Amino acid sequence: MAKIIAEIGINHNGNFKIARKLIDLAKEVGCWGIKFQYRNLKNYIIDNHNHTELGKEIIDHEIKKNYHTSKQIIQLTLYAKKLGIKCGISFFTVKDVINFSKTSFDFYKIPSPVSDNFSLIKKLKKLNKKLIISFGGKSYDEIKKIIKINNLNNKKIVLMHCISNYPVSEINSNLGFIDELKNKYKKCSIGYSSHENNILNSILILSKKIDYIERHITLDKEQKGLDHSSSSDIGELKKLQFFNLNFKKIFFNKDKQPVNQGEIINRQNLGMSYYFKKDVKRGTILKKKDLYLKQPNIGLTDINIDDHLKTKTIRNFKKNEPVTVSC
């Protein structure tokens, strides 16, 4: 069963009460953990005069609008831990880690844009917690180099496959790469950071026995903002968790389960069984030529009729009566 991480991200819209509500939803769904993002605005360089790209202006606006202080995130973390939820956080610079020097998270994450920041990797490894590193926007050669140089092939590391589009098209999700990571880095846990605008790929990835699935959570997918459309509301997350909890039974159980009551009713209503073509007296030898098939299926079928041919009937039967074992 995968550990589902609900990414709070920026979908709280800078509102503390909404952030708590998102944590409540994660608890209701049964998520293993939640994760925050943190950028200290003093460390994050926002200089729109030197950046003419529209994308940079939009991102800067979203970061300022959805900012939570370190104090607020610590309060939210304590709240989530009281609910029994594992708590993690993403950092983008080494300087930002200092703001949480007295707070212990259950796991840390290095986001895709800074997965080539070796100083940040070194800093977070020293905290001796589960470390998730996401590789969106990196080639396989770059990923292998990052893992090798930073000695990331060990049991405390989660290698997170990711495509850094918001939302990402399902056809471009490259889910097969999960198999390559699992085969090459057997000591690591493997995860998937999902940015599709629906939950289907997150359900599909369960077939690969993935260790972690990270999915952004929102109160409303139709809200304005960078992340809402590539996030999941409570309905989608409940669907993911349902399949997560039951995937072994649904997908991996090789035993044929017993025929259930609904199937029995359908078999009776839609199937056919044998009936007498004519009146039959007690002691008559049962012959197939004296029988015919019709609905409903409440008697013997071709599966078992041969076991009872050439035996004698134990009483008189009327035309169109079903042929059953009791005959």
C-alpha positions as CSV (number, residue, x, y, z in Angstrom):
1,M,0.0,0.0,0.0
2,A,1.4,3.4,-1.0
3,K,1.8,6.2,1.5
4,I,-0.2,9.2,0.3
5,I,1.2,12.6,1.0
6,A,-1.2,15.5,0.6
7,E,0.7,18.6,-0.6
8,I,-0.7,21.7,1.1
9,G,1.6,23.8,-1.1
10,I,0.0,27.2,-2.0
11,N,-3.6,26.0,-2.2
12,H,-4.4,27.7,1.2
13,N,-4.3,31.0,-0.7
14,G,-2.4,32.5,2.2
15,N,-5.3,31.8,4.6
16,F,-4.4,30.1,7.9
17,K,-7.9,28.7,8.4
18,I,-8.0,27.2,4.9
19,A,-4.7,25.5,5.6
20,R,-6.1,23.9,8.7
21,K,-9.2,22.8,6.7
22,L,-6.9,21.2,4.1
23,I,-5.2,19.3,6.9
24,D,-8.6,18.2,8.2
25,L,-9.4,16.9,4.7
26,A,-6.2,15.0,4.6
27,K,-7.0,13.4,7.9
28,E,-10.5,12.5,6.8
29,V,-9.2,10.8,3.7
30,G,-6.6,8.9,5.7
31,C,-3.5,10.3,4.1
32,W,-0.2,9.1,5.6
33,G,1.2,12.6,5.6
34,I,0.9,16.3,4.6
35,K,3.6,18.6,3.3
36,F,4.2,22.3,3.4
37,Q,6.3,24.5,1.1
38,Y,8.4,27.3,2.6
39,R,10.2,30.2,1.1
40,N,11.4,33.0,3.3
41,L,10.5,36.1,1.2
42,K,13.7,37.8,2.5
43,N,15.8,35.1,1.0
44,Y,13.6,34.7,-2.2
45,I,14.8,37.2,-4.7
46,I,11.8,38.9,-6.4
47,D,12.9,41.5,-8.8
48,N,10.4,42.1,-11.6
49,H,12.4,44.9,-13.0
50,N,15.1,42.5,-14.1
51,H,12.8,39.7,-15.2
52,T,10.7,40.3,-18.3
53,E,9.2,36.8,-18.5
54,L,5.5,36.7,-17.8
55,G,5.9,33.3,-16.1
56,K,8.3,34.7,-13.5
57,E,5.9,37.6,-12.7
58,I,3.0,35.2,-12.2
59,I,5.0,32.9,-9.9
60,D,6.3,35.8,-7.8
61,H,2.8,37.0,-7.4
62,E,1.6,33.6,-6.3
63,I,4.4,33.2,-3.8
64,K,3.7,36.5,-2.2
65,K,0.0,36.0,-2.1
66,N,0.2,32.5,-0.6
67,Y,2.9,33.2,1.9
68,H,2.9,31.6,5.4
69,T,5.4,32.6,8.0
70,S,7.6,29.9,9.6
71,K,5.6,30.5,12.8
72,Q,2.3,29.8,11.0
73,I,3.7,26.6,9.5
74,I,5.0,25.4,12.9
75,Q,1.5,26.0,14.3
76,L,0.0,24.0,11.5
77,T,2.5,21.2,11.9
78,L,1.7,20.9,15.6
79,Y,-2.0,20.8,14.7
80,A,-1.5,18.0,12.1
81,K,0.7,16.0,14.5
82,K,-2.1,16.0,17.1
83,L,-4.3,14.5,14.4
84,G,-1.7,11.7,13.9
85,I,-0.6,12.8,10.5
86,K,3.1,12.7,9.4
87,C,4.4,16.2,8.5
88,G,7.0,17.2,6.0
89,I,8.3,20.4,4.4
90,S,10.0,21.5,1.2
91,F,12.9,23.9,1.3
92,F,14.3,25.8,-1.7
93,T,17.4,27.3,0.0
94,V,19.8,26.3,2.8
95,K,19.0,29.6,4.5
96,D,15.4,28.8,4.9
97,V,16.1,25.6,6.9
98,I,17.4,27.8,9.7
99,N,13.9,29.2,10.4
100,F,12.9,25.7,11.5
101,S,16.0,24.7,13.5
102,K,13.8,24.0,16.6
103,T,11.1,22.1,14.7
104,S,11.4,18.4,13.8
105,F,9.5,17.2,10.8
106,D,8.9,13.6,10.0
107,F,10.4,14.0,6.5
108,Y,11.9,16.7,4.3
109,K,11.6,17.3,0.6
110,I,13.9,18.8,-2.0
111,P,11.7,20.1,-4.8
112,S,12.4,19.5,-8.5
113,P,13.7,23.0,-9.3
114,V,16.5,22.8,-6.7
115,S,17.3,19.0,-6.8
116,D,20.7,20.0,-8.2
117,N,21.4,22.1,-5.1
118,F,24.0,19.9,-3.5
119,S,24.4,22.2,-0.4
120,L,20.7,21.9,0.3
121,I,20.8,18.1,-0.2
122,K,23.8,17.9,2.3
123,K,22.0,20.1,4.8
124,L,18.8,18.1,4.8
125,K,20.6,14.7,4.9
126,K,22.3,15.8,8.2
127,L,18.8,16.1,9.8
128,N,18.7,12.2,9.7
129,K,15.1,12.0,8.6
130,K,13.4,10.6,5.5
131,L,14.5,12.7,2.6
132,I,12.4,12.9,-0.6
133,I,14.0,14.4,-3.7
134,S,11.9,15.2,-6.8
135,F,13.4,15.1,-10.2
136,G,11.0,17.1,-12.5
137,G,12.9,18.8,-15.3
138,K,16.0,16.6,-15.0
139,S,17.3,14.2,-17.6
140,Y,18.1,10.6,-16.6
141,D,21.9,11.3,-16.8
142,E,21.4,14.3,-14.5
143,I,19.4,12.2,-12.1
144,K,22.0,9.5,-11.9
145,K,24.7,12.1,-11.3
146,I,22.8,13.8,-8.5
147,I,22.2,10.4,-6.8
148,K,25.8,9.2,-7.2
149,I,27.6,12.4,-6.1
150,N,25.3,12.9,-3.1
151,N,25.2,9.2,-2.1
152,L,21.4,9.0,-2.2
153,N,21.1,5.3,-2.9
154,N,20.0,4.3,0.6
155,K,16.9,3.4,2.6
156,K,16.3,6.9,4.0
157,I,15.9,8.4,0.5
158,V,12.7,8.6,-1.6
159,L,13.4,9.1,-5.2
160,M,10.3,10.9,-6.5
161,H,9.5,10.7,-10.2
162,C,7.9,14.0,-11.4
163,I,7.0,15.9,-14.6
164,S,7.1,19.6,-13.8
165,N,4.1,20.8,-15.7
166,Y,1.0,22.2,-14.0
167,P,-1.0,20.3,-15.0
168,V,0.9,17.6,-16.8
169,S,-0.8,15.8,-19.7
170,E,-1.4,12.1,-18.8
171,I,0.3,11.0,-22.1
172,N,3.5,12.8,-20.9
173,S,3.6,11.4,-17.4
174,N,6.3,8.8,-18.3
175,L,5.1,6.4,-15.6
176,G,7.2,3.5,-17.0
177,F,10.3,5.4,-15.7
178,I,9.2,4.2,-12.3
179,D,10.2,0.7,-13.2
180,E,13.7,1.9,-14.1
181,L,14.1,3.7,-10.8
182,K,12.9,0.6,-8.9
183,N,15.3,-1.7,-10.7
184,K,18.4,0.5,-10.5
185,Y,18.0,1.9,-7.0
186,K,16.7,-1.0,-4.9
187,K,17.8,0.5,-1.6
188,C,15.6,3.6,-2.1
189,S,11.9,4.0,-1.7
190,I,10.3,5.2,-4.9
191,G,7.5,7.8,-5.2
192,Y,5.5,9.7,-7.8
193,S,4.6,13.4,-7.6
194,S,1.4,13.7,-9.5
195,H,0.5,17.0,-11.3
196,E,-2.3,15.7,-13.6
197,N,-5.6,17.5,-13.5
198,N,-7.3,14.2,-12.4
199,I,-6.6,11.3,-10.2
200,L,-6.4,8.5,-12.8
201,N,-2.6,8.2,-13.2
202,S,-2.2,8.2,-9.4
203,I,-4.5,5.2,-9.4
204,L,-2.7,3.5,-12.3
205,I,0.7,3.9,-10.5
206,L,-0.5,1.7,-7.7
207,S,0.0,-1.3,-10.1
208,K,3.7,-0.7,-9.8
209,K,3.7,-1.1,-6.0
210,I,4.9,2.4,-5.5
211,D,6.0,3.5,-2.0
212,Y,4.8,7.1,-2.0
213,I,2.3,9.2,-4.0
214,E,2.3,12.9,-3.5
215,R,-0.8,14.8,-4.7
216,H,-1.6,18.5,-4.1
217,I,-4.9,19.0,-2.2
218,T,-7.4,21.8,-2.7
219,L,-10.8,22.8,-1.5
220,D,-11.9,23.6,-5.0
221,K,-10.2,22.6,-8.3
222,E,-11.9,25.5,-10.1
223,Q,-10.3,28.2,-8.0
224,K,-7.9,30.7,-9.6
225,G,-4.3,29.9,-9.0
226,L,-1.3,28.0,-10.3
227,D,-1.9,24.7,-8.4
228,H,-5.6,24.2,-8.1
229,S,-6.3,22.6,-11.5
230,S,-3.4,20.1,-11.0
231,S,-4.6,19.3,-7.5
232,S,-7.3,17.0,-6.0
233,D,-10.3,17.8,-3.9
234,I,-11.6,15.5,-1.2
235,G,-13.7,13.5,-3.7
236,E,-10.7,12.6,-5.8
237,L,-8.5,11.8,-2.8
238,K,-11.1,9.5,-1.3
239,K,-11.2,7.7,-4.6
240,L,-7.4,7.3,-4.7
241,Q,-7.4,6.1,-1.1
242,F,-10.1,3.6,-1.8
243,F,-8.1,2.0,-4.6
244,N,-4.9,2.3,-2.5
245,L,-6.5,0.4,0.4
246,N,-8.0,-2.3,-1.8
247,F,-5.6,-2.5,-4.7
248,K,-4.0,-5.8,-3.6
249,K,-7.5,-7.4,-3.6
250,I,-8.5,-5.8,-6.8
251,F,-5.3,-6.2,-8.8
252,F,-3.0,-8.8,-7.3
253,N,-5.2,-11.5,-5.9
254,K,-4.9,-14.5,-8.2
255,D,-7.5,-16.7,-6.5
256,K,-11.0,-16.7,-8.0
257,Q,-13.3,-15.4,-5.3
258,P,-16.6,-17.2,-4.5
259,V,-19.6,-16.3,-6.6
260,N,-21.4,-13.5,-4.8
261,Q,-25.1,-13.0,-4.3
262,G,-25.5,-10.4,-7.0
263,E,-23.9,-12.8,-9.5
264,I,-26.2,-15.6,-8.5
265,I,-29.2,-13.4,-9.1
266,N,-28.0,-12.3,-12.5
267,R,-27.2,-15.9,-13.4
268,Q,-30.7,-16.9,-12.5
269,N,-32.4,-14.1,-14.3
270,L,-30.4,-14.0,-17.4
271,G,-29.2,-17.6,-17.8
272,M,-30.9,-20.7,-19.0
273,S,-31.4,-24.2,-17.6
274,Y,-33.2,-27.4,-18.6
275,Y,-37.0,-28.0,-18.4
276,F,-39.2,-31.0,-19.2
277,K,-40.6,-31.0,-22.7
278,K,-43.6,-33.1,-21.7
279,D,-45.2,-34.8,-18.7
280,V,-43.0,-37.4,-17.1
281,K,-44.0,-40.2,-14.8
282,R,-42.1,-41.3,-11.7
283,G,-39.3,-43.8,-12.6
284,T,-38.8,-42.5,-16.1
285,I,-35.1,-42.6,-17.2
286,L,-33.9,-39.0,-17.8
287,K,-33.0,-38.4,-21.4
288,K,-31.7,-35.2,-23.0
289,K,-34.1,-35.4,-25.9
290,D,-37.0,-35.0,-23.4
291,L,-35.6,-31.7,-22.2
292,Y,-35.1,-28.1,-23.5
293,L,-33.3,-24.9,-22.4
294,K,-35.1,-21.8,-21.3
295,Q,-34.9,-18.9,-18.9
296,P,-34.7,-18.5,-15.9
297,N,-31.8,-20.6,-14.8
298,I,-33.1,-22.4,-11.7
299,G,-32.1,-25.9,-12.6
300,L,-29.5,-28.1,-14.2
301,T,-27.4,-26.7,-17.1
302,D,-24.9,-28.2,-19.6
303,I,-22.3,-28.0,-16.8
304,N,-24.0,-30.7,-14.7
305,I,-26.8,-32.3,-16.8
306,D,-24.7,-35.2,-18.0
307,D,-24.2,-36.3,-14.3
308,H,-27.9,-37.0,-14.1
309,L,-28.9,-38.5,-17.5
310,K,-29.9,-42.1,-17.5
311,T,-31.1,-41.9,-13.8
312,K,-34.7,-42.4,-12.9
313,T,-37.1,-39.6,-11.8
314,I,-38.3,-39.9,-8.2
315,R,-41.8,-38.5,-8.8
316,N,-44.2,-37.3,-11.6
317,F,-43.3,-34.1,-13.4
318,K,-45.4,-31.7,-15.5
319,K,-44.4,-30.3,-18.8
320,N,-42.3,-27.0,-18.4
321,E,-41.2,-27.9,-14.9
322,P,-37.5,-27.2,-14.3
323,V,-35.1,-30.1,-14.1
324,T,-33.2,-29.9,-10.8
325,V,-31.0,-32.2,-8.7
326,S,-34.0,-33.1,-6.6
327,C,-35.7,-34.6,-9.6
